[in-house]
Amino acid sequence: MIERLYLKNHLSFKECELFFSGGLIAFTGPSGAGKSVFMQALLSLFGYVDAYADVVEATLEEEIDVEPFGIEKDSPTVLKMLKGKSARYFVNAQNVSRKTMVDISKTYVNYLSVKDGSEFENSKLLALLDALCFKENSLHVEEVERFKEEFSFFEELEAQLDDLTCKEQKIEELKEFARFEISKIDEISPKIGEDEELMSFKKTLSKKEKLEQAIASASAIFSIESSVCDALRLMEKGSAFFDEAMNELRAIFEKESEKLGELEDINIEELLERIEKLASLKKRYGSIELALAHKKTKEEELKGYENLSFEKEGLQKKVTSLYVSLSERALILTKRRQNAMPLLMDKINQYLAQLYMNNIELYLDEVPMFELGCDSLRVELGAIDVKKLSSGEYNRLRLALIATQNDLLLSSEKGVLILDEIDANLSGKESMSVAKVLKKLSKKYQIFAISHQPQLSSLADLHYCIEKSSEGESSVKLLNETQRVVELARMVSGEHVSEEATRFAKTLLASRDL
């Protein structure tokens, strides 16, 4: 229940603060006074419509569950909308997005606009049938919930199967590509470190001739080796250091000469071609190591492709088995719903009779399986398509469904019901029937309704009048008993209130508790 509503700078409204109790709350006033503007401000707080007010704030009597939305609980719950360059929304002083505000509001506030047809959604109509089935079978609702869960799992498996089927259609192409990638690397058969070794050979080859000439020229030093040793002896100097140096030099020359000799057997063209192939792999993959890693990845992919058919076959069996199981259970749900149909029609038609409307017929059509089974509940009002009903008939049919829902879907939770011109274009008799049904609903819901008829307004627990001054500023005031008589009489006869209208208004108020 909304206990307090504060509004500042919303179009023709400068500032107002209202306090509410539960029950049926009516808003009336002359045309153009700002009734719809006021309701728009209330709806903007919940994110249902665009915001124009600087501030809209509501305090709720109940502590609603906001923790699933990542918001800390508080008591009471306070909702707020601030408008600067853009609208900002707050729940318990914590900033939330407009979408989150709408999602939170849907758990507490039910808004029925003139064009709203949510009561005719298949899920809501089936919920009424399921509520009746539950009275006959206490496990029915639990089974519907379990069906939802398993159907969700079935959809996941189907999605996986579709994905595998798509892959299978491309499998040959993918396998061929993987084989091609592997063969290109296998053709070269690279080894880690091979590229560095070959580059070293290439460098040596490029200076082979110069090295051979240099070694041949430098080897002349060995021809004077004995002369140097003789000179050292004459000078009575030891020759050990010279002998050691010459032996080391001789070993270096011999080793290098052997290496140069080995190069004679190397095919230079093959060496260069090998270096180019390794270079092409490095250019494509970054390194020999990465090329070999890519080959391993492709080999694993190829193995996976080859196992795909087996995997698809197993998944297909699971999907088929689960579909058969769901179909059997959906049939059970259908039979229970068919059995409950007459009782649901009777309950709705009882309200329609109160609302001076013809009976409806309900039809349970078979549809492709979805989360609630294979049923679609269709509503027909005689030979007239529901969508082609007049606004007055359409609203009364919606109200009958809401009232039936209230009777069947028993819940301790309370909420707010916002109605937009629910009694528009109705006769006095029809309007009173609507008012009586709303009065019954108001025992559970706090109902906000713009009223165009004195009948609904007379049954309201709180009656607010919206007026606009000569300066164009709108205001809202709570009417006392005397003021309600005047306002109801105005609604009957217009600006010039007649005595007959006043008597009728008093009669309406006097008979509200009868």
C-alpha positions as CSV (number, residue, x, y, z in Angstrom):
1,M,0.0,0.0,0.0
2,I,1.2,3.5,-0.8
3,E,1.0,5.6,2.4
4,R,2.4,8.8,1.1
5,L,2.9,10.4,-2.3
6,Y,5.0,13.6,-2.8
7,L,5.0,15.5,-6.1
8,K,6.9,18.6,-7.2
9,N,6.9,20.5,-10.5
10,H,5.0,18.1,-12.7
11,L,3.5,20.0,-15.6
12,S,0.5,21.9,-14.1
13,F,1.2,20.6,-10.6
14,K,3.6,22.7,-8.6
15,E,3.7,20.7,-5.3
16,C,1.5,18.4,-3.4
17,E,1.8,15.8,-0.7
18,L,-1.0,13.2,-0.2
19,F,-1.5,10.5,2.4
20,F,-3.5,7.3,1.7
21,S,-5.1,4.4,3.4
22,G,-6.1,1.2,1.7
23,G,-9.1,0.4,-0.3
24,L,-10.6,2.1,-3.3
25,I,-9.3,5.6,-4.0
26,A,-11.1,7.7,-6.6
27,F,-9.8,10.8,-8.4
28,T,-12.4,13.0,-10.1
29,G,-12.6,16.6,-11.4
30,P,-13.6,18.6,-14.4
31,S,-12.2,17.9,-17.8
32,G,-8.7,19.3,-18.3
33,A,-8.1,19.7,-14.6
34,G,-5.1,17.3,-14.6
35,K,-6.4,13.9,-13.6
36,S,-4.5,12.1,-16.3
37,V,-1.5,14.3,-15.6
38,F,-1.6,13.4,-12.0
39,M,-1.8,9.7,-12.8
40,Q,1.1,10.0,-15.2
41,A,3.2,11.4,-12.4
42,L,2.4,8.3,-10.3
43,L,3.2,6.0,-13.1
44,S,6.5,7.7,-13.9
45,L,7.7,6.9,-10.4
46,F,7.4,3.2,-11.3
47,G,9.1,3.7,-14.7
48,Y,6.0,2.9,-16.7
49,V,5.9,6.2,-18.5
50,D,8.4,9.0,-19.2
51,A,9.1,11.4,-16.3
52,Y,8.4,15.1,-16.3
53,A,8.3,16.0,-12.6
54,D,11.3,17.3,-10.7
55,V,10.5,14.9,-7.8
56,V,8.1,12.1,-7.3
57,E,8.4,10.1,-4.1
58,A,6.3,7.3,-2.5
59,T,6.4,5.6,0.9
60,L,5.1,2.1,0.9
61,E,3.5,0.5,4.0
62,E,5.0,-2.9,3.3
63,E,8.6,-3.8,3.2
64,I,8.9,-5.3,-0.3
65,D,11.5,-7.8,-1.3
66,V,14.2,-5.9,-3.2
67,E,17.2,-8.0,-2.3
68,P,17.0,-10.1,-5.6
69,F,17.7,-6.8,-7.3
70,G,20.8,-6.1,-5.3
71,I,19.2,-3.6,-3.0
72,E,19.2,-3.6,0.7
73,K,15.8,-3.9,2.5
74,D,14.4,-1.1,4.5
75,S,11.2,-0.4,6.3
76,P,9.2,1.3,5.1
77,T,10.3,1.0,1.4
78,V,10.8,4.4,-0.3
79,L,10.7,4.9,-4.0
80,K,11.9,8.1,-5.6
81,M,12.4,9.7,-9.0
82,L,14.4,12.8,-9.6
83,K,14.5,14.6,-12.9
84,G,17.5,16.7,-13.9
85,K,19.0,16.4,-17.3
86,S,17.6,12.9,-17.2
87,A,15.4,10.8,-14.8
88,R,17.1,9.0,-11.9
89,Y,15.4,6.4,-9.9
90,F,16.0,5.4,-6.3
91,V,14.8,2.5,-4.0
92,N,15.7,3.0,-0.3
93,A,18.1,5.8,-1.4
94,Q,20.0,3.4,-3.7
95,N,20.3,4.4,-7.3
96,V,18.7,2.0,-9.8
97,S,18.1,2.0,-13.5
98,R,14.6,2.6,-15.0
99,K,14.4,-1.0,-16.1
100,T,15.2,-2.2,-12.5
101,M,12.5,0.1,-11.2
102,V,10.0,-1.3,-13.6
103,D,11.0,-4.9,-12.7
104,I,10.6,-4.1,-8.9
105,S,7.3,-2.3,-9.5
106,K,5.8,-5.3,-11.4
107,T,6.1,-7.3,-8.2
108,Y,3.9,-4.8,-6.4
109,V,2.0,-2.6,-8.8
110,N,-0.4,-3.7,-11.5
111,Y,-1.2,-1.0,-14.0
112,L,-4.1,-1.5,-16.5
113,S,-4.1,1.1,-19.2
114,V,-7.0,1.8,-21.6
115,K,-5.3,-0.4,-24.3
116,D,-3.9,-3.0,-21.9
117,G,-4.8,-6.6,-22.7
118,S,-2.5,-8.5,-20.4
119,E,-5.4,-10.3,-18.8
120,F,-5.9,-12.1,-22.1
121,E,-2.3,-13.4,-22.2
122,N,-2.3,-17.2,-22.4
123,S,0.0,-17.5,-19.4
124,K,-2.4,-15.6,-17.2
125,L,-5.5,-17.4,-18.4
126,L,-3.8,-20.8,-17.9
127,A,-2.8,-19.7,-14.4
128,L,-6.6,-19.4,-13.6
129,L,-7.2,-22.9,-14.9
130,D,-4.2,-24.2,-13.0
131,A,-5.5,-22.6,-9.8
132,L,-8.7,-24.6,-10.2
133,C,-6.8,-27.8,-11.0
134,F,-4.8,-27.3,-7.8
135,K,-8.0,-27.4,-5.8
136,E,-8.7,-30.9,-7.2
137,N,-5.1,-32.1,-7.2
138,S,-2.7,-30.5,-4.7
139,L,0.3,-31.6,-6.8
140,H,-0.8,-29.9,-10.0
141,V,0.9,-26.5,-9.6
142,E,4.1,-28.3,-8.5
143,E,3.9,-30.4,-11.6
144,V,3.5,-27.3,-13.8
145,E,6.6,-25.8,-12.3
146,R,8.6,-29.0,-12.8
147,F,7.3,-29.1,-16.4
148,K,8.7,-25.5,-16.9
149,E,12.1,-26.5,-15.5
150,E,12.3,-29.6,-17.7
151,F,11.1,-27.8,-20.8
152,S,13.8,-25.2,-20.2
153,F,16.3,-28.1,-20.1
154,F,14.8,-29.6,-23.2
155,E,15.2,-26.2,-25.0
156,E,18.9,-26.2,-24.0
157,L,19.4,-29.7,-25.4
158,E,17.6,-28.7,-28.6
159,A,19.8,-25.7,-29.0
160,Q,22.9,-27.9,-28.5
161,L,21.5,-30.4,-31.1
162,D,20.9,-27.6,-33.6
163,D,24.4,-26.4,-33.1
164,L,25.8,-29.9,-33.7
165,T,23.6,-30.2,-36.8
166,C,25.0,-26.9,-38.2
167,K,28.5,-28.1,-37.5
168,E,27.8,-31.4,-39.1
169,Q,26.7,-29.7,-42.3
170,K,30.1,-28.1,-42.4
171,I,32.0,-31.0,-41.0
172,E,33.6,-32.2,-44.3
173,E,34.8,-28.7,-45.0
174,L,36.2,-28.3,-41.5
175,K,37.9,-31.7,-41.6
176,E,39.4,-31.0,-45.0
177,F,40.7,-27.6,-43.8
178,A,42.2,-29.3,-40.6
179,R,43.9,-32.0,-42.7
180,F,45.3,-29.3,-45.1
181,E,46.7,-27.3,-42.2
182,I,48.3,-30.4,-40.7
183,S,49.7,-31.6,-44.0
184,K,51.3,-28.2,-44.7
185,I,53.2,-28.4,-41.5
186,D,54.0,-32.1,-41.9
187,E,55.5,-31.4,-45.4
188,I,58.2,-29.3,-43.8
189,S,58.4,-31.4,-40.5
190,P,60.2,-28.6,-38.6
191,K,62.2,-29.3,-35.5
192,I,62.7,-26.9,-32.7
193,G,66.1,-25.1,-33.0
194,E,66.6,-26.2,-36.6
195,D,66.1,-22.8,-38.1
196,E,68.9,-21.3,-35.9
197,E,71.3,-24.2,-36.8
198,L,70.7,-23.8,-40.5
199,M,71.2,-20.0,-40.4
200,S,74.6,-20.7,-38.7
201,F,75.6,-23.0,-41.6
202,K,74.4,-20.4,-44.1
203,K,76.7,-17.8,-42.5
204,T,79.6,-20.2,-42.5
205,L,79.1,-21.0,-46.2
206,S,78.9,-17.4,-47.1
207,K,82.6,-16.9,-45.9
208,K,83.9,-20.5,-46.7
209,E,86.3,-19.3,-49.4
210,K,87.7,-16.5,-47.4
211,L,88.2,-18.7,-44.4
212,E,90.1,-21.3,-46.4
213,Q,92.4,-18.6,-47.9
214,A,93.0,-17.1,-44.5
215,I,93.8,-20.4,-42.9
216,A,96.2,-21.4,-45.7
217,S,98.0,-18.0,-45.5
218,A,98.2,-18.1,-41.7
219,S,99.5,-21.7,-41.7
220,A,102.8,-20.4,-42.9
221,I,103.6,-19.6,-39.2
222,F,104.1,-23.3,-38.6
223,S,107.1,-23.3,-41.0
224,I,109.1,-20.9,-38.7
225,E,108.0,-22.6,-35.5
226,S,111.4,-24.4,-34.9
227,S,113.3,-21.1,-35.6
228,V,111.3,-19.3,-32.9
229,C,112.0,-22.1,-30.5
230,D,115.8,-21.9,-31.3
231,A,115.9,-18.2,-30.8
232,L,114.2,-18.6,-27.4
233,R,116.7,-21.2,-26.3
234,L,119.7,-18.9,-27.3
235,M,118.1,-16.1,-25.3
236,E,117.8,-18.7,-22.5
237,K,114.0,-18.1,-22.4
238,G,111.5,-20.9,-21.8
239,S,109.5,-21.9,-24.9
240,A,106.6,-23.6,-23.1
241,F,104.2,-20.7,-23.6
242,F,105.0,-20.6,-27.3
243,D,104.6,-24.3,-27.7
244,E,101.2,-24.2,-25.9
245,A,100.0,-21.3,-28.1
246,M,101.1,-23.0,-31.3
247,N,99.4,-26.2,-30.3
248,E,96.1,-24.4,-29.6
249,L,96.3,-22.5,-32.9
250,R,97.0,-25.7,-34.8
251,A,94.0,-27.4,-33.1
252,I,91.7,-24.4,-34.1
253,F,92.9,-24.4,-37.7
254,E,92.4,-28.2,-38.0
255,K,88.9,-28.1,-36.5
256,E,87.8,-25.3,-38.7
257,S,89.3,-27.0,-41.8
258,E,87.3,-30.1,-41.0
259,K,84.1,-28.1,-40.8
260,L,84.9,-26.5,-44.1
261,G,85.6,-29.9,-45.5
262,E,82.2,-31.1,-44.3
263,L,80.5,-28.2,-46.1
264,E,81.7,-29.6,-49.4
265,D,79.0,-32.3,-49.2
266,I,76.2,-29.8,-48.4
267,N,73.7,-28.9,-51.3
268,I,73.5,-25.2,-51.0
269,E,70.2,-25.0,-53.0
270,E,68.5,-27.5,-50.7
271,L,69.8,-25.6,-47.6
272,L,68.5,-22.3,-48.9
273,E,65.1,-23.9,-49.8
274,R,64.9,-25.5,-46.3
275,I,65.6,-22.1,-44.7
276,E,62.9,-20.5,-46.8
277,K,60.3,-23.1,-45.9
278,L,61.1,-22.7,-42.2
279,A,60.9,-18.9,-42.6
280,S,57.4,-19.2,-44.2
281,L,56.2,-21.2,-41.2
282,K,57.6,-18.6,-38.8
283,K,56.0,-15.8,-40.8
284,R,52.6,-17.5,-40.6
285,Y,52.7,-18.8,-37.0
286,G,55.3,-16.7,-35.3
287,S,57.8,-19.4,-34.5
288,I,58.5,-23.1,-35.1
289,E,57.2,-23.8,-31.6
290,L,53.9,-22.1,-32.4
291,A,53.6,-23.9,-35.7
292,L,54.0,-27.3,-34.0
293,A,51.4,-26.2,-31.3
294,H,49.0,-25.3,-34.1
295,K,49.4,-28.7,-35.7
296,K,48.6,-30.4,-32.4
297,T,45.5,-28.2,-32.0
298,K,44.3,-29.1,-35.5
299,E,44.9,-32.8,-34.8
300,E,42.7,-32.5,-31.7
301,E,40.0,-30.7,-33.7
302,L,40.1,-33.4,-36.3
303,K,39.6,-36.0,-33.7
304,G,36.7,-34.0,-32.2
305,Y,35.1,-33.7,-35.7
306,E,35.3,-37.4,-36.1
307,N,33.5,-37.9,-32.7
308,L,30.8,-35.4,-33.6
309,S,28.5,-37.9,-35.3
310,F,28.6,-40.1,-32.2
311,E,27.9,-37.1,-29.9
312,K,25.0,-35.9,-32.1
313,E,23.4,-39.4,-32.1
314,G,23.6,-39.5,-28.3
315,L,22.1,-36.0,-27.9
316,Q,19.3,-36.8,-30.4
317,K,18.3,-39.8,-28.3
318,K,18.2,-37.6,-25.2
319,V,16.1,-34.9,-26.9
320,T,13.6,-37.5,-28.3
321,S,13.3,-39.3,-25.0
322,L,12.7,-36.0,-23.1
323,Y,10.2,-34.8,-25.7
324,V,8.2,-38.0,-25.4
325,S,8.2,-37.7,-21.6
326,L,7.1,-34.0,-21.7
327,S,4.4,-34.8,-24.3
328,E,2.9,-37.4,-21.9
329,R,3.0,-35.0,-19.0
330,A,1.6,-32.2,-21.1
331,L,-1.4,-34.5,-22.0
332,I,-2.0,-35.0,-18.3
333,L,-2.0,-31.2,-17.7
334,T,-4.4,-30.8,-20.7
335,K,-6.9,-33.3,-19.4
336,R,-7.0,-31.6,-16.0
337,R,-7.4,-28.2,-17.5
338,Q,-10.2,-29.5,-19.7
339,N,-12.0,-30.8,-16.6
340,A,-11.6,-27.4,-14.9
341,M,-12.9,-25.4,-17.9
342,P,-16.6,-25.4,-17.1
343,L,-15.9,-24.3,-13.5
344,L,-13.7,-21.4,-14.7
345,M,-16.3,-20.3,-17.3
346,D,-19.0,-20.4,-14.6
347,K,-16.9,-18.2,-12.2
348,I,-16.1,-15.6,-14.9
349,N,-19.7,-15.6,-16.1
350,Q,-20.9,-14.9,-12.6
351,Y,-18.9,-11.7,-12.6
352,L,-20.0,-10.9,-16.2
353,A,-23.6,-11.3,-15.1
354,Q,-23.0,-8.8,-12.3
355,L,-21.5,-6.5,-14.9
356,Y,-24.5,-6.8,-17.3
357,M,-22.6,-8.7,-20.0
358,N,-23.2,-11.9,-21.9
359,N,-21.5,-15.1,-21.1
360,I,-18.1,-16.0,-22.5
361,E,-17.0,-19.4,-24.0
362,L,-13.6,-20.8,-23.3
363,Y,-11.8,-23.1,-25.7
364,L,-8.6,-25.0,-25.1
365,D,-6.6,-25.2,-28.3
366,E,-3.6,-27.4,-28.9
367,V,-0.4,-25.5,-29.7
368,P,3.2,-26.5,-30.2
369,M,4.8,-27.4,-26.8
370,F,6.0,-24.5,-24.7
371,E,6.9,-24.0,-21.0
372,L,3.3,-24.5,-19.8
373,G,2.4,-27.5,-21.9
374,C,0.5,-27.7,-25.2
375,D,-2.5,-25.6,-24.4
376,S,-3.8,-22.2,-25.4
377,L,-6.9,-20.9,-23.7
378,R,-9.1,-18.8,-26.1
379,V,-11.8,-16.5,-24.9
380,E,-14.9,-15.8,-27.1
381,L,-17.8,-13.5,-26.2
382,G,-20.6,-14.8,-28.4
383,A,-19.8,-14.2,-32.1
384,I,-17.8,-11.1,-31.3
385,D,-14.0,-11.1,-31.4
386,V,-12.7,-9.9,-28.0
387,K,-10.4,-7.4,-29.8
388,K,-13.5,-5.8,-31.5
389,L,-15.4,-5.1,-28.2
390,S,-16.3,-1.6,-27.3
391,S,-14.1,0.0,-24.7
392,G,-16.8,-0.3,-22.1
393,E,-17.3,-4.0,-22.8
394,Y,-13.6,-4.7,-23.0
395,N,-12.9,-3.1,-19.7
396,R,-15.7,-5.0,-18.0
397,L,-14.5,-8.3,-19.4
398,R,-11.0,-7.4,-18.1
399,L,-12.4,-6.6,-14.7
400,A,-14.3,-10.0,-14.6
401,L,-11.0,-11.7,-15.3
402,I,-9.1,-9.7,-12.6
403,A,-11.9,-10.5,-10.1
404,T,-11.8,-14.2,-10.9
405,Q,-8.0,-14.1,-10.6
406,N,-8.4,-12.5,-7.2
407,D,-10.8,-15.3,-6.1
408,L,-8.7,-18.2,-7.4
409,L,-5.1,-17.1,-6.9
410,L,-5.2,-16.8,-3.2
411,S,-2.2,-15.0,-1.8
412,S,-1.3,-13.1,1.4
413,E,0.6,-10.6,-0.7
414,K,-1.1,-7.2,-1.2
415,G,-0.4,-4.8,-4.0
416,V,-1.5,-1.7,-5.8
417,L,-3.9,-1.7,-8.8
418,I,-3.9,1.4,-11.0
419,L,-6.8,1.8,-13.3
420,D,-7.1,4.2,-16.3
421,E,-10.7,5.1,-17.1
422,I,-12.1,1.8,-16.1
423,D,-15.7,3.1,-16.0
424,A,-15.5,5.3,-19.1
425,N,-18.4,5.1,-21.6
426,L,-20.6,3.1,-19.3
427,S,-24.3,3.7,-18.3
428,G,-25.1,4.4,-14.7
429,K,-26.2,0.8,-14.1
430,E,-23.1,-0.6,-15.7
431,S,-20.9,1.8,-13.8
432,M,-22.3,0.8,-10.5
433,S,-21.7,-2.9,-11.3
434,V,-18.0,-2.0,-12.0
435,A,-17.8,-0.1,-8.8
436,K,-19.1,-3.0,-6.8
437,V,-16.6,-5.4,-8.2
438,L,-13.8,-2.9,-7.6
439,K,-15.0,-2.5,-4.0
440,K,-14.7,-6.2,-3.5
441,L,-11.2,-6.2,-5.0
442,S,-10.2,-3.3,-2.8
443,K,-10.3,-5.6,0.2
444,K,-7.0,-7.0,-1.1
445,Y,-5.7,-4.3,-3.4
446,Q,-5.2,-0.6,-2.9
447,I,-6.9,0.7,-6.0
448,F,-6.2,4.1,-7.7
449,A,-8.8,4.9,-10.3
450,I,-9.7,8.0,-12.3
451,S,-13.5,8.0,-12.3
452,H,-15.8,9.6,-14.8
453,Q,-19.0,8.3,-13.1
454,P,-20.5,9.1,-9.8
455,Q,-21.2,5.5,-9.0
456,L,-17.6,4.4,-8.7
457,S,-16.7,7.6,-6.8
458,S,-19.5,7.1,-4.3
459,L,-18.1,3.7,-3.3
460,A,-14.5,5.0,-2.9
461,D,-12.9,4.8,0.6
462,L,-11.1,8.0,-0.3
463,H,-12.3,10.6,-2.8
464,Y,-9.9,13.2,-4.2
465,C,-10.9,16.0,-6.4
466,I,-8.4,17.5,-8.9
467,E,-9.0,21.1,-9.9
468,K,-7.2,23.7,-12.0
469,S,-7.0,27.4,-11.0
470,S,-7.5,30.3,-13.4
471,E,-3.7,30.6,-13.5
472,G,-3.5,27.1,-14.8
473,E,-2.1,25.4,-11.6
474,S,-3.6,22.0,-10.7
475,S,-4.2,20.9,-7.1
476,V,-5.5,17.8,-5.3
477,K,-7.7,17.8,-2.2
478,L,-9.3,15.1,-0.2
479,L,-13.1,15.6,0.0
480,N,-15.1,15.4,3.1
481,E,-18.7,14.1,3.1
482,T,-20.2,17.4,2.2
483,Q,-17.7,18.1,-0.5
484,R,-18.3,14.6,-1.9
485,V,-22.0,15.4,-2.4
486,V,-21.1,18.5,-4.3
487,E,-18.6,16.8,-6.5
488,L,-20.8,13.8,-7.2
489,A,-23.7,16.1,-8.1
490,R,-21.3,18.0,-10.5
491,M,-20.4,14.7,-12.2
492,V,-24.2,14.0,-12.7
493,S,-25.4,17.4,-14.0
494,G,-22.3,19.4,-14.9
495,E,-21.2,22.8,-13.7
496,H,-24.7,24.0,-12.9
497,V,-25.6,21.5,-10.2
498,S,-29.3,20.8,-9.9
499,E,-31.3,19.9,-6.8
500,E,-32.1,16.5,-8.4
501,A,-28.4,15.8,-9.0
502,T,-27.7,16.7,-5.4
503,R,-30.4,14.4,-4.1
504,F,-29.1,11.6,-6.3
505,A,-25.5,12.2,-5.0
506,K,-26.8,11.9,-1.4
507,T,-28.7,8.7,-2.3
508,L,-25.5,7.2,-3.7
509,L,-23.5,8.0,-0.6
510,A,-26.2,6.8,1.7
511,S,-26.6,3.5,0.0
512,R,-22.9,2.7,-0.3
513,D,-22.8,0.6,2.9
514,L,-26.0,-1.3,2.2
